Amino acid sequence: MAKKKSPGKPSSCVPGTCCTVEAVLSVDERGQMVLPKEVRQKAGIGTGDKLALISWERDGEVCCLALMKVGSLSGMVQGVLNPLVQDLNRE
């Protein structure tokens, strides 16, 4: 079933769009976390999909983490990551 897009939420990853908090995750004693089903469906993440964990450092500490589908990395890396890095550098 297709969902209508919420007003104010970006429809694609483009410079100048804001991020949205989709969920708050807990880490268990083994270091595992679960992406909620609704988030997986919305992102099109299925069983066996590979995700890349991308981190940003500020002042020698990791400040941000992001997950991207490995298949999306080649074309999206520059367009998505550069604006995020620029925003972090401005703070």
URURCOR-V62265 format. One record per pair of residues at least 12 apart in sequence whose ideal C-beta (glycine too) atoms are under 7 Angstrom apart, sorted by sequence separation. I is the first residue (numbers start at 1). GAP is how many residues later the second one is. If there is no record, write none. Layout:
I_GAP + I_GAP
This chain:
53_12 + 54_12 + 23_13 + 53_14 + 54_14 + 23_16 + 51_16 + 52_16 + 22_17 + 51_17 + 51_18 + 52_18 + 51_19 + 49_20 + 50_20 + 52_21 + 45_24 + 54_27 + 56_29 + 58_30 + 56_32 + 13_63 + 13_66 + 13_67 + 15_68
